[in-house]
């Protein structure tokens, strides 16, 4: 008899899970007139003390107004958000490999409204794309993960949520009763630590390449 906790749906975070944000941060450094290596070094320091990317931007430009800066960048022809070149090379094959197993595939992350169009342009093999500012719900809110399970129309323990952050992805998804896969890449993925949370993950990954096989083996057990 198969386990009642067989994975039936897989949801992916966006930033640093499917999308490489390195160039996005690099463009912000250029815009603020800060050397890229200095900007990234400060990012690591901010994250290590529990801060966010907004704290980083505020550090280099006190009184930072994200909406106003994005407007100015757009007027200057500087890209905001992400495009095809920012997609991690293992992302597309991973989603397709899971889809081939008949699983429900979702993408859901904390992103601005504009990210919905940017994700659609990538043409990824997913049943749904959830954008926090479109939903009006942000991680780590329980309602965010509840929305994912509702969209997949499965019980929470049949959903695998894949993300690079312990605070925004792993802990809240586990608290809602989902299975989790922690992806060690990007700044948060390498800086954040929580042995107890990671011990409760179904998988801890260095990339997405092997995830379809891992899920298939789990479901066959």
FIKOLZA-1660 file (N, C-alpha, C; in steps of 0.1 Angstrom, whole numbers, plus 5000, padded with zeros to 4 digits):
% residues 221
   i   px   py   pz ch aa at
   1 5008 4988 5000  A  X  N
   1 5000 5000 5000  A  X CA
   1 5009 5012 5000  A  X  C
   2 5005 5022 4992  A  X  N
   2 5013 5034 4991  A  X CA
   2 5011 5043 5003  A  X  C
   3 5021 5051 5007  A  X  N
   3 5020 5060 5018  A  X CA
   3 5009 5070 5016  A  X  C
   4 5002 5073 5027  A  X  N
   4 4992 5083 5026  A  X CA
   4 4998 5097 5024  A  X  C
   5 5011 5098 5025  A  X  N
   5 5017 5111 5023  A  X CA
   5 5024 5112 5010  A  X  C
   6 5019 5105 5000  A  X  N
   6 5024 5105 4986  A  X CA
   6 5023 5119 4981  A  X  C
   7 5034 5125 4975  A  X  N
   7 5034 5138 4969  A  X CA
   7 5025 5138 4957  A  X  C
   8 5015 5147 4957  A  X  N
   8 5006 5149 4945  A  X CA
   8 5008 5162 4939  A  X  C
   9 5014 5172 4946  A  X  N
   9 5015 5185 4940  A  X CA
   9 5029 5191 4945  A  X  C
  10 5036 5198 4936  A  X  N
  10 5048 5204 4940  A  X CA
  10 5047 5219 4936  A  X  C
  11 5050 5227 4946  A  X  N
  11 5050 5242 4944  A  X CA
  11 5064 5247 4946  A  X  C
  12 5068 5257 4938  A  X  N
  12 5081 5262 4938  A  X CA
  12 5081 5277 4941  A  X  C
  13 5090 5281 4950  A  X  N
  13 5092 5296 4952  A  X CA
  13 5098 5301 4940  A  X  C
  14 5099 5314 4939  A  X  N
  14 5105 5320 4926  A  X CA
  14 5119 5325 4928  A  X  C
  15 5121 5335 4936  A  X  N
  15 5135 5341 4937  A  X CA
  15 5145 5331 4943  A  X  C
  16 5156 5329 4936  A  X  N
  16 5167 5320 4940  A  X CA
  16 5163 5305 4940  A  X  C
  17 5150 5302 4936  A  X  N
  17 5146 5288 4935  A  X CA
  17 5145 5285 4920  A  X  C
  18 5137 5293 4913  A  X  N
  18 5136 5292 4898  A  X CA
  18 5144 5304 4891  A  X  C
  19 5145 5315 4898  A  X  N
  19 5151 5327 4892  A  X CA
  19 5164 5331 4899  A  X  C
  20 5174 5332 4891  A  X  N
  20 5187 5337 4897  A  X CA
  20 5187 5352 4898  A  X  C
  21 5187 5357 4911  A  X  N
  21 5186 5371 4913  A  X CA
  21 5199 5378 4913  A  X  C
  22 5210 5372 4910  A  X  N
  22 5223 5378 4910  A  X CA
  22 5224 5390 4902  A  X  C
  23 5219 5390 4889  A  X  N
  23 5220 5401 4880  A  X CA
  23 5210 5412 4885  A  X  C
  24 5199 5408 4891  A  X  N
  24 5190 5418 4896  A  X CA
  24 5196 5426 4907  A  X  C
  25 5203 5420 4916  A  X  N
  25 5210 5427 4926  A  X CA
  25 5222 5435 4920  A  X  C
  26 5228 5430 4910  A  X  N
  26 5239 5437 4903  A  X CA
  26 5234 5450 4897  A  X  C
  27 5222 5450 4891  A  X  N
  27 5217 5462 4885  A  X CA
  27 5213 5472 4895  A  X  C
  28 5208 5467 4907  A  X  N
  28 5205 5477 4918  A  X CA
  28 5218 5483 4923  A  X  C
  29 5229 5475 4924  A  X  N
  29 5242 5481 4928  A  X CA
  29 5246 5492 4919  A  X  C
  30 5245 5489 4906  A  X  N
  30 5249 5499 4895  A  X CA
  30 5241 5511 4897  A  X  C
  31 5228 5510 4899  A  X  N
  31 5219 5521 4899  A  X CA
  31 5222 5530 4911  A  X  C
  32 5226 5523 4923  A  X  N
  32 5229 5531 4935  A  X CA
  32 5243 5536 4935  A  X  C
  33 5251 5532 4925  A  X  N
  33 5265 5537 4924  A  X CA
  33 5274 5530 4934  A  X  C
  34 5271 5517 4937  A  X  N
  34 5279 5510 4947  A  X CA
  34 5286 5498 4939  A  X  C
  35 5299 5496 4942  A  X  N
  35 5305 5484 4935  A  X CA
  35 5297 5471 4938  A  X  C
  36 5296 5463 4928  A  X  N
  36 5288 5451 4930  A  X CA
  36 5292 5442 4941  A  X  C
  37 5306 5440 4942  A  X  N
  37 5311 5432 4953  A  X CA
  37 5308 5437 4967  A  X  C
  38 5308 5451 4968  A  X  N
  38 5305 5457 4981  A  X CA
  38 5290 5455 4984  A  X  C
  39 5282 5457 4974  A  X  N
  39 5267 5455 4976  A  X CA
  39 5264 5441 4980  A  X  C
  40 5270 5431 4974  A  X  N
  40 5267 5417 4978  A  X CA
  40 5273 5414 4991  A  X  C
  41 5284 5419 4995  A  X  N
  41 5290 5416 5008  A  X CA
  41 5281 5422 5019  A  X  C
  42 5276 5434 5016  A  X  N
  42 5267 5440 5026  A  X CA
  42 5253 5432 5027  A  X  C
  43 5249 5427 5015  A  X  N
  43 5237 5419 5015  A  X CA
  43 5239 5407 5025  A  X  C
  44 5250 5400 5024  A  X  N
  44 5252 5389 5033  A  X CA
  44 5252 5393 5047  A  X  C
  45 5258 5404 5050  A  X  N
  45 5259 5409 5064  A  X CA
  45 5245 5412 5069  A  X  C
  46 5237 5418 5061  A  X  N
  46 5223 5422 5065  A  X CA
  46 5215 5409 5067  A  X  C
  47 5216 5400 5059  A  X  N
  47 5208 5387 5060  A  X CA
  47 5213 5380 5072  A  X  C
  48 5225 5380 5075  A  X  N
  48 5231 5372 5087  A  X CA
  48 5225 5378 5100  A  X  C
  49 5221 5390 5100  A  X  N
  49 5215 5396 5112  A  X CA
  49 5200 5397 5112  A  X  C
  50 5194 5390 5102  A  X  N
  50 5180 5389 5102  A  X CA
  50 5173 5400 5094  A  X  C
  51 5181 5408 5086  A  X  N
  51 5175 5419 5078  A  X CA
  51 5170 5414 5065  A  X  C
  52 5165 5423 5057  A  X  N
  52 5160 5419 5044  A  X CA
  52 5166 5428 5033  A  X  C
  53 5163 5425 5020  A  X  N
  53 5168 5432 5009  A  X CA
  53 5164 5447 5010  A  X  C
  54 5153 5450 5016  A  X  N
  54 5148 5464 5017  A  X CA
  54 5158 5471 5027  A  X  C
  55 5162 5464 5037  A  X  N
  55 5172 5470 5047  A  X CA
  55 5185 5473 5040  A  X  C
  56 5189 5465 5030  A  X  N
  56 5201 5467 5022  A  X CA
  56 5199 5480 5014  A  X  C
  57 5188 5481 5007  A  X  N
  57 5186 5493 4998  A  X CA
  57 5186 5506 5007  A  X  C
  58 5179 5505 5018  A  X  N
  58 5178 5516 5027  A  X CA
  58 5192 5520 5033  A  X  C
  59 5201 5510 5034  A  X  N
  59 5214 5513 5039  A  X CA
  59 5222 5522 5030  A  X  C
  60 5221 5518 5017  A  X  N
  60 5229 5526 5007  A  X CA
  60 5221 5538 5002  A  X  C
  61 5208 5539 5004  A  X  N
  61 5201 5551 5001  A  X CA
  61 5190 5554 5012  A  X  C
  62 5194 5561 5022  A  X  N
  62 5184 5563 5033  A  X CA
  62 5171 5570 5028  A  X  C
  63 5160 5565 5033  A  X  N
  63 5147 5570 5028  A  X CA
  63 5143 5564 5015  A  X  C
  64 5149 5552 5012  A  X  N
  64 5147 5545 4999  A  X CA
  64 5132 5543 4997  A  X  C
  65 5127 5547 4985  A  X  N
  65 5113 5545 4981  A  X CA
  65 5113 5535 4969  A  X  C
  66 5110 5523 4971  A  X  N
  66 5111 5513 4960  A  X CA
  66 5102 5517 4948  A  X  C
  67 5090 5521 4950  A  X  N
  67 5081 5524 4939  A  X CA
  67 5087 5535 4930  A  X  C
  68 5092 5546 4937  A  X  N
  68 5098 5557 4930  A  X CA
  68 5110 5553 4923  A  X  C
  69 5119 5545 4929  A  X  N
  69 5132 5541 4923  A  X CA
  69 5129 5532 4911  A  X  C
  70 5119 5524 4911  A  X  N
  70 5115 5515 4900  A  X CA
  70 5110 5524 4889  A  X  C
  71 5102 5534 4892  A  X  N
  71 5097 5543 4881  A  X CA
  71 5109 5550 4874  A  X  C
  72 5118 5555 4882  A  X  N
  72 5130 5562 4876  A  X CA
  72 5138 5553 4868  A  X  C
  73 5140 5541 4873  A  X  N
  73 5148 5531 4865  A  X CA
  73 5141 5528 4852  A  X  C
  74 5128 5526 4852  A  X  N
  74 5120 5524 4840  A  X CA
  74 5122 5535 4830  A  X  C
  75 5121 5547 4835  A  X  N
  75 5123 5559 4826  A  X CA
  75 5137 5560 4820  A  X  C
  76 5147 5554 4828  A  X  N
  76 5161 5554 4823  A  X CA
  76 5164 5542 4814  A  X  C
  77 5154 5533 4813  A  X  N
  77 5156 5521 4804  A  X CA
  77 5164 5510 4811  A  X  C
  78 5164 5511 4825  A  X  N
  78 5170 5500 4833  A  X CA
  78 5160 5489 4836  A  X  C
  79 5162 5477 4833  A  X  N
  79 5152 5466 4835  A  X CA
  79 5149 5465 4850  A  X  C
  80 5136 5463 4853  A  X  N
  80 5132 5459 4866  A  X CA
  80 5127 5445 4865  A  X  C
  81 5129 5437 4876  A  X  N
  81 5125 5423 4875  A  X CA
  81 5134 5414 4868  A  X  C
  82 5129 5403 4862  A  X  N
  82 5137 5393 4856  A  X CA
  82 5132 5389 4842  A  X  C
  83 5141 5382 4835  A  X  N
  83 5137 5378 4822  A  X CA
  83 5143 5364 4819  A  X  C
  84 5142 5359 4807  A  X  N
  84 5146 5345 4804  A  X CA
  84 5161 5342 4808  A  X  C
  85 5170 5352 4807  A  X  N
  85 5184 5349 4810  A  X CA
  85 5186 5347 4825  A  X  C
  86 5176 5351 4833  A  X  N
  86 5177 5349 4848  A  X CA
  86 5172 5336 4853  A  X  C
  87 5165 5328 4844  A  X  N
  87 5160 5315 4848  A  X CA
  87 5172 5305 4851  A  X  C
  88 5172 5299 4862  A  X  N
  88 5182 5289 4865  A  X CA
  88 5181 5277 4855  A  X  C
  89 5193 5273 4850  A  X  N
  89 5193 5263 4839  A  X CA
  89 5187 5249 4843  A  X  C
  90 5185 5246 4855  A  X  N
  90 5179 5234 4859  A  X CA
  90 5164 5235 4861  A  X  C
  91 5158 5247 4861  A  X  N
  91 5144 5249 4864  A  X CA
  91 5135 5242 4855  A  X  C
  92 5136 5245 4842  A  X  N
  92 5127 5241 4832  A  X CA
  92 5126 5225 4831  A  X  C
  93 5137 5219 4831  A  X  N
  93 5137 5204 4831  A  X CA
  93 5131 5198 4843  A  X  C
  94 5133 5204 4855  A  X  N
  94 5128 5199 4867  A  X CA
  94 5113 5200 4867  A  X  C
  95 5107 5211 4863  A  X  N
  95 5092 5212 4863  A  X CA
  95 5086 5202 4853  A  X  C
  96 5093 5201 4841  A  X  N
  96 5088 5191 4831  A  X CA
  96 5089 5177 4836  A  X  C
  97 5100 5174 4843  A  X  N
  97 5102 5160 4848  A  X CA
  97 5091 5156 4859  A  X  C
  98 5087 5166 4867  A  X  N
  98 5077 5164 4877  A  X CA
  98 5063 5163 4870  A  X  C
  99 5061 5171 4860  A  X  N
  99 5048 5171 4853  A  X CA
  99 5046 5157 4846  A  X  C
 100 5057 5152 4841  A  X  N
 100 5057 5138 4834  A  X CA
 100 5052 5128 4844  A  X  C
 101 5053 5130 4857  A  X  N
 101 5048 5120 4867  A  X CA
 101 5033 5122 4870  A  X  C
 102 5027 5132 4863  A  X  N
 102 5013 5134 4866  A  X CA
 102 5010 5143 4878  A  X  C
 103 5020 5150 4883  A  X  N
 103 5018 5158 4894  A  X CA
 103 5013 5172 4891  A  X  C
 104 5006 5178 4900  A  X  N
 104 5002 5192 4899  A  X CA
 104 5014 5201 4902  A  X  C
 105 5017 5210 4893  A  X  N
 105 5029 5219 4894  A  X CA
 105 5025 5233 4896  A  X  C
 106 5029 5239 4907  A  X  N
 106 5026 5253 4910  A  X CA
 106 5039 5261 4912  A  X  C
 107 5038 5274 4909  A  X  N
 107 5049 5283 4912  A  X CA
 107 5042 5294 4920  A  X  C
 108 5048 5297 4932  A  X  N
 108 5041 5307 4941  A  X CA
 108 5052 5314 4950  A  X  C
 109 5053 5327 4949  A  X  N
 109 5063 5334 4957  A  X CA
 109 5060 5348 4960  A  X  C
 110 5067 5354 4968  A  X  N
 110 5066 5368 4972  A  X CA
 110 5072 5377 4961  A  X  C
 111 5063 5382 4953  A  X  N
 111 5068 5390 4941  A  X CA
 111 5058 5402 4938  A  X  C
 112 5063 5412 4932  A  X  N
 112 5054 5423 4928  A  X CA
 112 5044 5419 4917  A  X  C
 113 5034 5427 4915  A  X  N
 113 5024 5424 4904  A  X CA
 113 5030 5421 4891  A  X  C
 114 5041 5429 4888  A  X  N
 114 5047 5428 4874  A  X CA
 114 5053 5415 4872  A  X  C
 115 5056 5407 4882  A  X  N
 115 5062 5394 4881  A  X CA
 115 5053 5384 4874  A  X  C
 116 5040 5386 4875  A  X  N
 116 5031 5377 4869  A  X CA
 116 5033 5377 4854  A  X  C
 117 5034 5388 4848  A  X  N
 117 5037 5389 4833  A  X CA
 117 5051 5383 4830  A  X  C
 118 5060 5386 4838  A  X  N
 118 5074 5381 4836  A  X CA
 118 5075 5366 4836  A  X  C
 119 5067 5360 4846  A  X  N
 119 5067 5346 4847  A  X CA
 119 5060 5340 4835  A  X  C
 120 5049 5346 4831  A  X  N
 120 5041 5341 4820  A  X CA
 120 5050 5340 4807  A  X  C
 121 5059 5350 4806  A  X  N
 121 5067 5351 4794  A  X CA
 121 5077 5340 4793  A  X  C
 122 5080 5334 4804  A  X  N
 122 5090 5323 4805  A  X CA
 122 5084 5310 4799  A  X  C
 123 5071 5309 4799  A  X  N
 123 5065 5297 4794  A  X CA
 123 5068 5284 4801  A  X  C
 124 5069 5284 4814  A  X  N
 124 5072 5273 4822  A  X CA
 124 5060 5263 4823  A  X  C
 125 5063 5250 4825  A  X  N
 125 5053 5240 4825  A  X CA
 125 5047 5239 4839  A  X  C
 126 5037 5247 4842  A  X  N
 126 5031 5248 4855  A  X CA
 126 5016 5250 4854  A  X  C
 127 5009 5244 4863  A  X  N
 127 4994 5246 4863  A  X CA
 127 4990 5260 4868  A  X  C
 128 4997 5266 4877  A  X  N
 128 4994 5279 4882  A  X CA
 128 5006 5286 4886  A  X  C
 129 5005 5300 4885  A  X  N
 129 5016 5309 4890  A  X CA
 129 5009 5318 4900  A  X  C
 130 5014 5318 4912  A  X  N
 130 5008 5326 4923  A  X CA
 130 5018 5337 4926  A  X  C
 131 5014 5350 4926  A  X  N
 131 5022 5361 4929  A  X CA
 131 5016 5368 4941  A  X  C
 132 5024 5370 4951  A  X  N
 132 5019 5375 4964  A  X CA
 132 5011 5388 4963  A  X  C
 133 5016 5397 4955  A  X  N
 133 5010 5410 4954  A  X CA
 133 4997 5410 4945  A  X  C
 134 4996 5399 4938  A  X  N
 134 4983 5397 4931  A  X CA
 134 4973 5390 4940  A  X  C
 135 4978 5380 4948  A  X  N
 135 4969 5373 4957  A  X CA
 135 4965 5382 4969  A  X  C
 136 4974 5392 4972  A  X  N
 136 4972 5400 4984  A  X CA
 136 4976 5392 4997  A  X  C
 137 4984 5382 4996  A  X  N
 137 4989 5374 5007  A  X CA
 137 5004 5372 5005  A  X  C
 138 5012 5374 5015  A  X  N
 138 5026 5372 5014  A  X CA
 138 5031 5361 5024  A  X  C
 139 5041 5353 5020  A  X  N
 139 5047 5344 5029  A  X CA
 139 5054 5353 5040  A  X  C
 140 5055 5348 5052  A  X  N
 140 5052 5334 5057  A  X CA
 140 5037 5332 5062  A  X  C
 141 5028 5340 5057  A  X  N
 141 5014 5339 5062  A  X CA
 141 5009 5325 5059  A  X  C
 142 5002 5319 5069  A  X  N
 142 4996 5306 5067  A  X CA
 142 4986 5306 5055  A  X  C
 143 4979 5317 5053  A  X  N
 143 4970 5318 5042  A  X CA
 143 4976 5316 5028  A  X  C
 144 4989 5320 5027  A  X  N
 144 4996 5318 5014  A  X CA
 144 4997 5303 5011  A  X  C
 145 5001 5295 5020  A  X  N
 145 5002 5281 5018  A  X CA
 145 4989 5274 5017  A  X  C
 146 4979 5279 5024  A  X  N
 146 4966 5274 5023  A  X CA
 146 4961 5276 5009  A  X  C
 147 4963 5287 5003  A  X  N
 147 4959 5290 4989  A  X CA
 147 4966 5280 4979  A  X  C
 148 4978 5277 4981  A  X  N
 148 4985 5267 4973  A  X CA
 148 4978 5253 4973  A  X  C
 149 4975 5248 4985  A  X  N
 149 4968 5235 4987  A  X CA
 149 4954 5236 4981  A  X  C
 150 4947 5247 4982  A  X  N
 150 4934 5248 4976  A  X CA
 150 4934 5248 4961  A  X  C
 151 4944 5254 4955  A  X  N
 151 4945 5254 4941  A  X CA
 151 4948 5240 4935  A  X  C
 152 4957 5233 4943  A  X  N
 152 4960 5219 4938  A  X CA
 152 4949 5210 4942  A  X  C
 153 4940 5214 4951  A  X  N
 153 4928 5205 4955  A  X CA
 153 4933 5192 4961  A  X  C
 154 4943 5193 4970  A  X  N
 154 4948 5182 4977  A  X CA
 154 4951 5186 4991  A  X  C
 155 4952 5176 5000  A  X  N
 155 4955 5179 5014  A  X CA
 155 4969 5184 5015  A  X  C
 156 4971 5193 5026  A  X  N
 156 4985 5199 5027  A  X CA
 156 4996 5189 5027  A  X  C
 157 4994 5177 5033  A  X  N
 157 5005 5168 5034  A  X CA
 157 5008 5160 5021  A  X  C
 158 5001 5164 5011  A  X  N
 158 5003 5158 4997  A  X CA
 158 5011 5169 4989  A  X  C
 159 5013 5180 4995  A  X  N
 159 5020 5191 4987  A  X CA
 159 5035 5192 4992  A  X  C
 160 5044 5193 4982  A  X  N
 160 5058 5196 4985  A  X CA
 160 5061 5210 4981  A  X  C
 161 5065 5218 4991  A  X  N
 161 5069 5232 4988  A  X CA
 161 5084 5233 4987  A  X  C
 162 5089 5238 4976  A  X  N
 162 5104 5239 4974  A  X CA
 162 5108 5254 4975  A  X  C
 163 5118 5257 4983  A  X  N
 163 5122 5271 4985  A  X CA
 163 5136 5272 4990  A  X  C
 164 5142 5284 4990  A  X  N
 164 5156 5286 4994  A  X CA
 164 5156 5293 5007  A  X  C
 165 5145 5296 5014  A  X  N
 165 5145 5303 5027  A  X CA
 165 5139 5294 5038  A  X  C
 166 5146 5294 5049  A  X  N
 166 5140 5286 5060  A  X CA
 166 5129 5294 5067  A  X  C
 167 5131 5307 5068  A  X  N
 167 5121 5316 5074  A  X CA
 167 5108 5317 5066  A  X  C
 168 5109 5319 5054  A  X  N
 168 5097 5322 5045  A  X CA
 168 5091 5310 5039  A  X  C
 169 5099 5299 5037  A  X  N
 169 5095 5287 5030  A  X CA
 169 5093 5275 5039  A  X  C
 170 5104 5271 5044  A  X  N
 170 5104 5258 5052  A  X CA
 170 5096 5258 5064  A  X  C
 171 5098 5268 5073  A  X  N
 171 5091 5268 5086  A  X CA
 171 5076 5269 5084  A  X  C
 172 5072 5279 5076  A  X  N
 172 5057 5281 5075  A  X CA
 172 5050 5270 5068  A  X  C
 173 5057 5264 5058  A  X  N
 173 5051 5253 5050  A  X CA
 173 5049 5241 5059  A  X  C
 174 5060 5238 5067  A  X  N
 174 5059 5227 5077  A  X CA
 174 5048 5230 5087  A  X  C
 175 5047 5242 5092  A  X  N
 175 5037 5245 5102  A  X CA
 175 5022 5243 5096  A  X  C
 176 5021 5245 5083  A  X  N
 176 5008 5243 5077  A  X CA
 176 5005 5228 5074  A  X  C
 177 5016 5220 5075  A  X  N
 177 5014 5205 5073  A  X CA
 177 5019 5201 5060  A  X  C
 178 5026 5209 5052  A  X  N
 178 5031 5205 5039  A  X CA
 178 5044 5198 5041  A  X  C
 179 5049 5191 5031  A  X  N
 179 5062 5185 5030  A  X CA
 179 5071 5197 5024  A  X  C
 180 5084 5196 5027  A  X  N
 180 5092 5207 5022  A  X CA
 180 5105 5202 5016  A  X  C
 181 5111 5210 5007  A  X  N
 181 5124 5207 5001  A  X CA
 181 5132 5220 5002  A  X  C
 182 5143 5220 5009  A  X  N
 182 5151 5232 5011  A  X CA
 182 5162 5232 5001  A  X  C
 183 5163 5243 4993  A  X  N
 183 5173 5244 4983  A  X CA
 183 5184 5254 4987  A  X  C
 184 5196 5248 4988  A  X  N
 184 5208 5256 4992  A  X CA
 184 5214 5263 4981  A  X  C
 185 5208 5274 4977  A  X  N
 185 5214 5283 4967  A  X CA
 185 5209 5297 4969  A  X  C
 186 5216 5307 4964  A  X  N
 186 5213 5321 4967  A  X CA
 186 5217 5325 4981  A  X  C
 187 5217 5338 4984  A  X  N
 187 5221 5343 4997  A  X CA
 187 5215 5336 5009  A  X  C
 188 5201 5336 5009  A  X  N
 188 5194 5330 5020  A  X CA
 188 5197 5315 5022  A  X  C
 189 5198 5309 5011  A  X  N
 189 5200 5294 5011  A  X CA
 189 5213 5290 5017  A  X  C
 190 5223 5299 5017  A  X  N
 190 5236 5296 5022  A  X CA
 190 5239 5302 5036  A  X  C
 191 5231 5312 5040  A  X  N
 191 5233 5319 5052  A  X CA
 191 5224 5314 5063  A  X  C
 192 5211 5311 5060  A  X  N
 192 5202 5307 5070  A  X CA
 192 5205 5293 5075  A  X  C
 193 5203 5290 5088  A  X  N
 193 5206 5277 5094  A  X CA
 193 5195 5274 5104  A  X  C
 194 5190 5262 5104  A  X  N
 194 5181 5257 5114  A  X CA
 194 5180 5242 5113  A  X  C
 195 5189 5235 5121  A  X  N
 195 5190 5220 5120  A  X CA
 195 5177 5213 5122  A  X  C
 196 5169 5218 5131  A  X  N
 196 5156 5212 5134  A  X CA
 196 5146 5213 5122  A  X  C
 197 5145 5225 5116  A  X  N
 197 5137 5226 5105  A  X CA
 197 5142 5218 5093  A  X  C
 198 5155 5218 5090  A  X  N
 198 5160 5210 5079  A  X CA
 198 5158 5195 5082  A  X  C
 199 5159 5191 5094  A  X  N
 199 5157 5177 5098  A  X CA
 199 5143 5172 5094  A  X  C
 200 5133 5182 5094  A  X  N
 200 5119 5178 5091  A  X CA
 200 5116 5180 5076  A  X  C
 201 5126 5184 5068  A  X  N
 201 5124 5185 5053  A  X CA
 201 5124 5171 5047  A  X  C
 202 5116 5169 5037  A  X  N
 202 5116 5157 5029  A  X CA
 202 5129 5156 5021  A  X  C
 203 5134 5167 5016  A  X  N
 203 5147 5168 5008  A  X CA
 203 5154 5180 5012  A  X  C
 204 5167 5179 5012  A  X  N
 204 5176 5191 5012  A  X CA
 204 5185 5190 4999  A  X  C
 205 5184 5201 4991  A  X  N
 205 5189 5200 4977  A  X CA
 205 5200 5210 4975  A  X  C
 206 5209 5207 4966  A  X  N
 206 5219 5217 4962  A  X CA
 206 5215 5223 4948  A  X  C
 207 5206 5216 4941  A  X  N
 207 5201 5221 4929  A  X CA
 207 5188 5214 4926  A  X  C
 208 5181 5217 4915  A  X  N
 208 5168 5211 4912  A  X CA
 208 5169 5199 4903  A  X  C
 209 5181 5196 4898  A  X  N
 209 5183 5186 4887  A  X CA
 209 5177 5172 4892  A  X  C
 210 5180 5168 4904  A  X  N
 210 5176 5155 4908  A  X CA
 210 5163 5154 4915  A  X  C
 211 5155 5165 4916  A  X  N
 211 5143 5165 4923  A  X CA
 211 5132 5155 4917  A  X  C
 212 5130 5155 4904  A  X  N
 212 5120 5146 4898  A  X CA
 212 5123 5131 4902  A  X  C
 213 5135 5127 4902  A  X  N
 213 5139 5113 4906  A  X CA
 213 5136 5111 4921  A  X  C
 214 5140 5121 4929  A  X  N
 214 5137 5119 4943  A  X CA
 214 5122 5118 4947  A  X  C
 215 5114 5126 4940  A  X  N
 215 5100 5125 4942  A  X CA
 215 5094 5112 4937  A  X  C
 216 5099 5107 4926  A  X  N
 216 5094 5095 4920  A  X CA
 216 5098 5083 4930  A  X  C
 217 5110 5083 4935  A  X  N
 217 5114 5073 4945  A  X CA
 217 5105 5073 4957  A  X  C
 218 5103 5085 4962  A  X  N
 218 5094 5087 4974  A  X CA
 218 5080 5082 4972  A  X  C
 219 5075 5085 4961  A  X  N
 219 5061 5081 4958  A  X CA
 219 5060 5066 4955  A  X  C
 220 5071 5060 4951  A  X  N
 220 5071 5045 4948  A  X CA
 220 5073 5037 4961  A  X  C
 221 5077 5043 4971  A  X  N
 221 5081 5036 4984  A  X CA
 221 5068 5030 4990  A  X  C
% end
